[in-house]
């Protein structure tokens, strides 16, 4: 596949993940062919395949039949649900309105007017003291509520603060990736080993940069680490993001 680097082992175990077998075959290993007269390479690796077993081929093809059936069943279920939702519901019988007798309304109004007349107007003392006391009570209650809300908010903020999980594969991968960058490692093996150990387990900018830039091919890797080792150690230690790393590398002539 594209981006396959050069192998540095005769058994090719460091590049086997880049091999895609033809349909109906499975990869069984490499055959090493030495090139004694070649001054650049020790030899070449020839990928070897063998036909897949009948059981594996049946397992692979059965999904080609089941997937359309499952999709058709899901679409049919969605159509049935939509039809049932938009179907006109049966009208509910309207409840008869109950009017209050006029005699009860008149009696209630008369009683209310009588209560107002009996109470009379408030005295001057009542109008000057009662509102003030109630106002002080409201101010005290509001101050207490504000203090309690502030304390509750601080407690909630402490609860919502999430510390990074040391067992999270993404967290561990990023730590190992930046350790290699900060140390200025210029060998390809540690980067390739980090990629293989985390393949399919992690995602993010660091993983994509490792896969498509650092491990694109050996010539690109040589150019990349040539610029990396020219970055001063103090600056390299402070790099914490892929964008910052790319910017630093682009500054190298």
MARPAKE-759330 format. One record per atom (N, C-alpha, C, O): residue in one letter; x negated, y, z negated. Coordinates in steps of 0.02 Angstrom, whole numbers, plus 32768, in hexadecimal, padded with zeros to 4 digits. Layout:
residues N
aXYZ...
//
This chain:
residues 253
x7FD67FC58000x800080008000x7FD3803E8000x7F98803A7FF2x7FF380788010x7FCD80B78011x7FB180C67FCDx7FD280BA7F9Ax7F7480E27FCBx7F5580F47F8Bx7F2E80BC7F6Bx7F1680C47F33x7F2780827F8Cx7F02804B7F6Ex7EB8805D7F6Bx7E99806C7F9Ex7E9A805C7F2Fx7E53806E7F29x7E2680347F3Dx7E3E7FFC7F49x7DE580407F40x7DB5800B7F4Cx7DAE7FE17F0Dx7DB07FFC7ED5x7DA67FA07F15x7D9D7F747EDCx7D537F727EC9x7D277F787EF4x7D467F697E88x7D017F627E72x7CF57F1C7E54x7CC37F117E34x7D257EEF7E5Fx7D1E7EAA7E47x7D297E797E81x7D507E877EAFx7D077E417E7Ex7D0D7E107EB4x7D527DEF7EB5x7D6A7DDA7EEAx7D737DEA7E7Ax7DB67DCB7E7Ax7DED7DFE7E88x7E277DEB7E90x7DDA7E3F7E8Dx7E0B7E727E9Fx7E427E7E7E6Dx7E777E977E80x7E387E6D7E2Dx7E6F7E747DFDx7E817EBC7DF0x7EB77ECA7DD6x7E557EEB7E02x7E647F317DF5x7E8D7F517E2Dx7EA17F8B7E26x7E9B7F2D7E63x7EC47F497E99x7EFE7F1C7EACx7F217F2A7EDDx7F097EE67E87x7F3E7EB77E9Ax7F847ED57E97x7FB17EBF7EB9x7F8C7F0A7E6Cx7FCD7F297E66x7FE07F527EA4x80197F657EADx7FAF7F5E7ED0x7FBC7F857F0Cx7FCF7F587F48x7FDE7F717F7Ex7FCF7F177F3Ex7FDC7EE97F75x80277EDA7F7Ax80467EC87F48x80447EE27FB6x808B7ED57FC2x808F7E9A7FF2x807F7EA2802Dx80A57E5E7FDBx80A87E248008x80DE7E2B803Dx810E7E508032x80D77E0A8075x810C7E0A80A8x814B7DE8808Dx81477DC2805Cx81837DF580ADx81C37DD88097x81C07D8C809Cx81AB7D7180CFx81D47D6B8067x81D57D228065x81947D04804Dx818E7CC6804Bx81637D2E803Bx81227D158024x81127D347FE0x812F7D677FCDx80E47D167FBCx80CD7D327F7Dx80817D327F7Cx80607D057F97x80657D657F5Cx801D7D6F7F59x7FFE7D3D7F26x80177D377EEEx7FC87D1A7F3Bx7FAA7CE77F0Fx7F637CF97EFBx7F447CD67ED3x7F467D2F7F18x7F037D427F05x7ED97D597F41x7EF17D587F7Ax7E9B7D6C7F32x7E6E7D847F67x7E397D4F7F77x7E287D257F4Dx7E217D517FB4x7DE77D2A7FC9x7DAE7D5B7FD6x7DB57D878000x7D767D537FB2x7D3E7D817FB9x7D107D6A7FF2x7CFA7D307FF3x7D037D968021x7CD67D888059x7C9A7DB78054x7CA27DF38062x7C607D9F8040x7C257DCB8038x7C0D7DE7807Ax7C137DC780AEx7BF17E238078x7BD47E4380B3x7B8B7E5480A2x7B7C7E8D8090x7B5E7E2480A8x7B197E2F8092x7AF47E6480BBx7AC57E8380A2x7B0A7E7080F9x7AE77EA08123x7B047EE6811Cx7AE97F16813Ax7B397EEE80F7x7B577F3080EFx7B367F5480B5x7B327F39807Ex7B1E7F9280C1x7AFA7FB7808Ex7B297FDF8060x7B137FFC802Fx7B6A7FE18071x7B9980088049x7BC47FDA801Dx7BD07FE97FE3x7BDC7FA38039x7C0A7F788015x7BEC7F33800Bx7BC67F1B8035x7BFC7F147FD2x7BE57ECF7FC4x7C0C7E9C7FEDx7BF37E657FF9x7C497EAE8001x7C717E7F8026x7CB77E9A802Ex7CC47ED5801Fx7CE47E708044x7D2A7E85804Cx7D587E51802Ax7D467E178023x7D927E688017x7DC47E3E7FF7x7DFD7E328028x7E187E618045x7E0F7DF28032x7E457DDF805Fx7E7F7DC78034x7E787D96800Fx7EB97DE8803Ax7EF37DD58013x7F107D948030x7F167D8C806Cx7F227D658003x7F3D7D258018x7F857D1E7FFEx7F947D327FC6x7FB07D008028x7FF77CF88017x800C7CAF8022x7FEB7C898045x80437C9D8003x80637C5D8011x80AE7C668010x80C77C957FF0x80D27C3A8033x811A7C418038x813A7C3A7FF3x81267C107FCAx816D7C647FE6x81927C607FA7x81BA7C1F7FA5x81CD7C057FD9x81C87C077F69x81F07BCA7F61x82387BD87F74x824F7C117F75x825D7BA27F84x82A47BA87F98x82CC7BC97F61x82F87BF27F6Ex82BE7BB77F23x82E37BD27EEAx82DA7C1E7EE6x830B7C427EDAx829D7C367EF0x82917C7D7EECx82B47CA27F26x82CE7CD87F1Dx82B37C837F62x82D47CA37F9Bx831F7CA67F91x833E7CD97FA2x833D7C707F74x83857C727F66x83957CA77F32x83C77CCB7F39x836B7CAC7EFEx83777CDE7ECAx83747D247EE7x839B7D507ED3x83467D2F7F16x833F7D717F35x837B7D817F62x83947DBA7F61x83917D507F8Ax83C77D5D7FBBx840B7D607F9Bx84387D807FB6x84157D3F7F62x84587D3E7F44x846E7D837F2Fx84AA7D937F2Fx843D7DAD7F1Dx844F7DF17F0Ax84687E197F46x848F7E487F3Ex84507E087F82x84677E2A7FBEx84B27E1D7FCAx84D47E457FEAx84CB7DE47FB0x85127DD57FB7x853A7DF27F7Dx85717E0C7F86x851D7DEC7F40x85427E027F05x854A7E4E7F02x857E7E677EECx85177E737F17x851A7EBC7F10x85547EDA7F38x85787F037F1Cx85607EC67F79x859A7EE27F9Cx85DD7ECF7F7Bx860B7EF67F79x85E07E917F60x861E7E7B7F3Fx862A7EA67F01x86637EBC7EF5x85F57EB27EDAx85FD7EDA7E9Dx86127F217EAEx863E7F3E7E8Ex85F27F3E7EE2x86037F827EF7x864C7F877F0Dx866E7FB77EFBx86637F557F34x86A97F557F4Bx86D97F517F10x870C7F737F10x86C87F277EDEx86F47F207EA4x86F77F617E7Cx872C7F757E64x86BE7F827E75x86BD7FC27E50x86E67FF77E73x870C801C7E53x86E07FFB7EB6x8708802C7EDDx8752801E7ED5x877A804D7ECDx87657FDE7ED9x87AC7FCC7ED2x87C67FDF7E8Dx87FF7FF77E87x879E7FD47E59x87B37FE67E15x87BC80317E0Ex87EB80487DEEx878E80587E2Cx879480A17E29x87D380B97E4Cx87F680E57E33x87E3809B7E86x882080AE7EABx885E80A07E82x888B80C97E7Fx886080657E61x889A80547E37x88A280857DFEx88D9809A7DEDx886980987DDEx886D80C77DA6x8886810B7DBDx88AF812B7D9Cx886C81227DF8x888281647E12x88CD81637E21x88F081937E11x88E5812D7E40x892C81297E51x895781297E12x898B814A7E10x894181047DDEx896881017DA0x896881437D7Cx899981547D5Bx8931816A7D80x892D81AB7D5Ex895C81DE7D7Ex897D82047D5Bx895D81E07DC1x898582127DE4x89CD81FC7DF2x89F282217E13x89E081C37DDBx8A2581AC7DE4x8A5381D77DBAx8A4381E67D80x8A8E81EB7DD6x8ABC82177DB3x8AD681F67D74x8AF281C07D78x8ACB82157D39x8AE581F87CFBx8B3182027CF6x8B4D82307D13x8B5181D67CD0x8B9A81DB7CC6x8BAA82187C9Cx8B8A82237C69x8BDB82417CB1x8BEC827D7C8Ax8C0A826A7C47x8C34823D7C42x8BF3828E7C13x8C0D82817BD1x8C4E82A87BC6x8C5482E07BDEx8C7E828A7BA4x8CBD82AE7B98x8CB182EB7B6Bx8C8F82E77B38x8CD083237B80x8CC783607B5Ax8CEE835D7B19x8D2683467B16x8CCE83767AE4x8CEE83767AA3x8D1C83B27A9Dx8D0A83E97AB2x8D5783A97A83x8D8683E17A7Cx8D6C84137A49x8D5384007A14x8D7284537A59x8D5C84887A2Cx8D8E848F79F3x8DCB848F79FDx8D73849679B7x8D9D849F797Bx8D9984E77965x8D6385007954x8DD185097967x8DD3854F7953x8DE68554790Ax8E10852F78F1x8DC5858378E9x8DD4859078A3x8E1785B4789Dx8E2385E478C3x8E41859E7870x8E8285C07869x8E7886097857x8E4A861C7834x8EA786337872x8EA2867B7867x8EA9868C781Ex8E8C86BE7807x8ECD866677F9x8ED7867577B2x8E96866E778Bx8E8A8695775Dx8E6A863B779Fx8E2B8633777Cx8DFB866C778Bx8DD68682775Fx8DFB868677CAx8DD086BD77DDx8DE386FC77B6x8DB7871F779Ex8E20870977B2x8E388745778Fx8E2787417745x8E1287727726x8E2F87057727x8E2186FD76E1x8DD7870776D2x8DC5872676A1x8DAD86EC76FEx8D6586F376F4x8D4F873B76F8x8D28875276CEx8D6987607729x8D5787A77731x8D6E87CF76F5x8D4A87FB76DDx8DAA87C176DDx8DC587E576A3x8D9B87D97665x8D8D88087640x8D87879A765Ax8D5F878A761Fx8D1B87AD7623x8D0187C475F0x8CFD87B1765Ex8CBC87D27665x8CC0881C7655x8C9588367632x8CF4883D766Fx8CFD88847660x8D0888907616x8CF088C275FBx8D2B886175F5x8D38886875AEx8CF888637586x8CEE88887556x8CCB8833759Ax8C8C882B7577x8C61886A757Dx8C41887E754Cx8C60888975B8x8C3988C675C1x8C5388FE7596x8C2D89257579x8C9689047592x8CB48938756Ax8CA5892F7520x8C99895F74FCx8CA688EF7508x8C9988E274C2x8C5188F174AFx8C45890A7479x8C2188E374DCx8BDA88ED74CCx8BC9893674C8x8BA0894A749Fx8BE7895F74F2x8BD989A674F2x8B9589B5750Fx8B7389887528x8B8189F5750Dx8B408A0A752Ax8B0A8A0074F7x8B188A0574BBx8ACD89F17509x8A9789E774DAx8A838A2874B9x8A878A5D74D8x8A6C8A24747Bx8A568A5F7455x8A128A75746Ex89F18A517493x89FE8AB37457x89BD8ACE746Cx89848AA57451x89528A9A7473x898C8A8C7414x89588A6373F5x894D8A24741Cx89148A0E7427x89868A057432x898089C67458x895C89D2749Bx893389AA74B0x896C8A0A74BCx89508A1774FEx89078A2974FCx88E48A24752Ex88ED8A3D74C1x88A78A5374BFx88798A1D74A2x883D8A1D74B1x889589F07478x886989BF7457x8869897C7479x8834895E7482x88A28964748Dx88A7892074AAx887E891874E9x885788E974EEx88858946751Cx885B893D7558x8811893D7549x87EC89177568x87FA8967751Ax87B2896B750Ax879A892974EDx8764891174FFx87C2890B74C0x87AE88CB74A3x87AC889574D9x877F886B74DBx87DF88967504x87E088637539x87A6886D7569x878A883C7582x879388AC7576x875C88B975A4x871A889E7587x86F3888075ABx870F88AA7544x86D3888F7524x86D288447528x869E88257534x870B8826751Dx870F87DD7521x86FF87C37566x86DC8790756Dx871787E6759Ax870987D275DFx86BF87D975EEx86A287AD760Ex86A0881175D8x8659881C75E4x862F87E675C4x860087CC75E2x864087D57585x861B87A07563x8623875E7587x85F28739758Fx8661874E759Dx866D870F75BFx8646870C7600x862886D97610x864787437628x862487447668x85D9873B765Fx85B887177685x85BC875E762Bx85748757761Ex8562870F760Ex852F86F67625x858B86EF75E5x857E86AA75D2x8583867C760Fx855B864E7617x85B58688763Ax85BD865F7676x8582866776A5x8569863676C1x856A86A776ADx853186B376D9x84F3868E76C0x84CE867076E7x84E78691767Dx84AD866F7661x84B28624766Cx84818602767Dx84EF86097660x84F885C17669x84EE85AD76B2x84D0857976C0x850885D776E1x84FF85C77728x84B685C8773Cx84A0859E7764x848F85F97720x844885FC7730x842385BF7717x83F785A4773Ax843485A876DAx8413856C76BFx8425852F76E8x83FA850576F7x8465852876FCx847B84EF7724x845984EF7768x844684BB7782x8452852C7786x8431853077C7x83E8851B77C3x83CF84F977EFx83C6852F778Dx837F851C7785x837884D1777Dx834A84B37797x83A884B37758x83A6846A774Fx83B184467791x838F841577A0x83E2846077BAx83F0844177FBx83B484477829x83A58418784Fx839184827827x8356848A7853x831F845A7840x82FC8440786Bx8317844E77FEx82E4841D77E9x82F683D77801x82CA83B07814x833783C77801x834C83847817x8341837B7861x832F83457878x834D83B27889x834983AB78D2x830183AE78ECx82F683A07927x82D183C078C2x828B83C078D8x8273837978E0x8270835278B0x82608367791Ex824E8322792Dx8202831E7938x81E783407963x81E382F57911x819B82EA791Ax819082B87953x81B8828A795Bx815A82BE7979x814D828E79AFx814382477994x8121823D7961x8161821779B6x815D81D279A1x811A81B479B8x810D81B179F4x80F1819E7989x80B08183799Bx80B6814179C0x8087812D79E2x80F0811F79BBx80FA80DF79DEx811980E87A23x812380B77A47x812981267A37x814681347A78x811181287AAEx80DB81467AABx811F80FE7AE1x80EE80F07B16x80D8812F7B3Bx809D81367B4Cx8107815E7B47x80F5819D7B69x80C381C57B3Fx809381E17B5Ax80CF81C87AFEx80A381EE7AD1x805D81CE7AD0x802B81F27AD4x805A818B7ACBx801981697ACAx7FF581727B0Dx7FB8817C7B0Ex801A816D7B45x7FFB81747B87x7FDC81BA7B8Fx7FA481C07BA6x800181EE7B7Bx7FE882327B82x7FA9823D7B58x7F7A825E7B6Dx7FAA82217B1Bx7F6E82277AF1x7F3182087B12x7EFC82267B14x7F3981CA7B2Dx7F0181A87B4Dx7EEA81CC7B8Dx7EAF81D07B9Cx7F1C81E67BB3x7F0B820A7BF0x7EE182487BE1x7EAE82537C01x7EF782707BB0x7ED382AE7BA1x7E90829F7B7Ex7E6282C87B82x7E8B82677B5Bx7E4B82547B3Fx7E17824A7B76x7DDE82607B70x7E2B82297BADx7DFE821E7BE6x7DEA82617C05x7DB0826B7C16x7E1B828E7C0Dx7E0C82CF7C2Bx7DDE82F87BFFx7DAD83147C16x7DEE82FC7BBEx7DC683247B90x7D7F830A7B89x7D4F83307B80x7D7782C77B8Ex7D3482A97B89x7D0E82B07BCBx7CD182A57BCCx7D3182C17C01x7D1082C97C41x7CFA82867C5Fx7CC582827C7Ex7D2282517C55x7D10820E7C70x7D0F82117CBCx7D3F82297CDBx7CDA81F87CDBx7CD381FC7D23x7CD281B67D43x7CC381B07D7Fx7CE181817D1Dx7CE6813E7D39x7D2F81317D4Bx7D5D81487D28x7D3B810E7D81x7D7F81027D99x7DA380CD7D71x7DE180CF7D6Bx7D7E809D7D55x7D9C80647D32x7DCA80797CF8x7E0280607CF5x7DB580A57CCAx7DE280B77C93x7E2480D57CAAx7E5880C97C8Cx7E2280FE7CE0x7E60811C7CF9x7E8D80E67D18x7EC980E67D0Dx7E6E80B87D3Ex7E9680837D5Dx7EB380547D27x7EEC803E7D2Dx7E8C80457CF4x7EA5801A7CBEx7EDF803B7C99x7F0F801A7C86x7EDA807D7C8Fx7F1180A27C6Ex7F50809F7C98x7F8780977C7Ex7F4780A57CDAx7F8180A17D07x7FA2805C7D06x7FDF80567D00x7F7980277D0Cx7F947FE37D0Ex7FB77FD27CCCx7FEC7FB27CCDx7F9B7FE67C93x7FB87FD57C52x7FFB7FF87C46x80237FE17C1Ex800780307C69x804480567C5Dx807280587C99x80A3807E7C9Ax806380307CCCx808C80307D08x80D3801A7CF8x80DE7FE57CDAx810480427D0Cx814B80327D00x8163803E7CBAx819D80327CABx813780567C8Dx814A80617C47x815180AB7C36x817680BC7C09x812D80D67C5Bx812D811D7C4Ax813D81467C89x813E812B7CC0x814981867C7Fx815581B47CB6x814181FA7CA0x813682077C65x813C82287CD0x812A826C7CC0x80F382877CEEx80DB82637D19x80E182C67CE3x80AF82E77D0Ex806B82C57D0Ax804A82BC7D3Dx805782B17CCEx801582917CC6x8012824F7CECx7FE082407D0Dx804982277CE8x804A81E67D0Ax804781F07D56x802281CD7D78x806F821F7D71x806F822B7DB9x802B82467DD0x801482337E06x800C82717DA9x7FCB828C7DBDx7F9682567DBDx7F6B82547DE9x7F9982297D8Cx7F6981F17D89x7F7281C47DC5x7F4081AE7DE3x7FAF81B57DD7x7FBC81857E0Cx7FAE81A07E52x7F8F817F7E7Ax7FC681DE7E60x7FC481F77EA4x7F8982257EB3x7F7C82347EEDx7F66823C7E7Fx7F2E82697E8Bx7EEC82487E76x7EBF82407EA0x7EE682357E37x7EA782187E1Ex7E9981D57E40x7E6081C97E55x7ECC81AA7E46x7EC281667E61x7EDA81607EAAx7EEA81297EC0x7EDC81987ECFx7EF481957F14x7EC681687F3Dx7EDE813A7F5Ex7E8681747F3Cx7E5481487F5Cx7E10815C7F3Fx7E0A818D7F1Bx7DDD81357F50x7D9C81407F30x7D7B81827F46x7D5B81A37F1Dx7D8381947F85x7D6581D37F9Cx7D85820F7F79x7D62823F7F66x7DC7820C7F71x7DE982437F4Dx7DD482447F04x7DCD82797EE6x7DC982097EE7x7DB482067EA1x7D6F82257E98x7D6282497E67x7D4182177EC6x7CFE82337EC2x7D0182807EC4x7CDE82A17E9Dx7D29829A7EF1x7D3082E37EF6x7D4F83007EB6x7D3B83357E9Ex7D7F82DB7E9Ax7DA282F37E5Ex7D7382F57E21x7D6E83287DFFx7D5082BD7E13x7D2682BC7DD7x7CE882E87DE0x7CCA82FE7DAFx7CD582F67E20x7C9E83247E2Cx7CB0836A7E13x7C85838E7DF9x7CEF837E7E1Bx7D0583C07E02x7D1183BD7DB6x7D0483EE7D93x7D2B83837D9Ex7D3A837E7D57x7CFC83887D2Cx7CFF83AB7CF9x7CC4836A7D3Fx7C88836E7D16x7C6783B37D19x7C3B83C27CF1x7C7E83DE7D49x7C6384217D4Dx7C8884527D1Ex7C7184897D12x7CC3843C7D04x7CE784677CD5x7CC284657C92x7CB4842F7C79x7CB3849F7C75x7C91849F7C34x7CB884787C00x7CF584777BFFx7C9384567BD3x7CB3842B7BA2x7CE484517B76x7D1984377B66x7CD4848E7B62x7D0184B57B37x7D4384C47B5Bx7D7884C27B3Cx7D3F84D27B9Cx7D7D84DF7BC2x7DA3849E7BCDx7DE1849E7BCBx7D7F84687BDAx7DA084277BE7x7DC6840F7BAAx7DFB83F17BB0x7DAB841B7B6Ex7DCB84057B30x7E0D842A7B24x7E3984107B02x7E1484677B3Fx7E50848F7B32x7E8784827B65x7EBE849C7B5Cx7E7B845A7B98x7EAF844C7BCBx7EE4841E7BADx7ED483EB7B90x7F2384327BB4x7F59840B7B96x7F9283FC7BC6x7FC383DC7BB3x7F8D84127C05x7FC284047C36x7FA383F77C7Ax7F6B840C7C88x7FCA83D47CA5x7FB283C47CE8x7FA984037D11x7F7984097D37x7FD784337D0Ax7FD184727D30x7F9084967D1Ex7F6F84B27D4Ax7F7F84977CDEx7F4284B87CC9x7F0584937CE2x7ED384B37CF5x7F0884507CE3x7ED084287CFDx7EC684367D48x7E8D84407D5Ex7EFD84387D6Ex7EF884457DB6x7EDB848B7DC2x7EB184947DEEx7EF184BC7D9Ax7ED785007DA3x7E8C85037D96x7E6785247DBAx7E7584E07D61x7E2E84E07D51x7E0684BE7D89x7DD084D67D9Bx7E2084877DA4x7DFC84647DDAx7DF9848E7E19x7DC6848E7E3Dx7E2F84B37E27x7E2F84DD7E63x7DFE85177E5Dx7DEA85337E90x7DEB852A7E21x7DBC85617E18x7D74854A7E26x7D4885737E30x7D6A85087E27x7D2784ED7E35x7D1A84F27E80x7D4284D87EA7x7CE385107E96x7CD685167EDFx7CC684D37EFEx7CB984CF7F3A
//
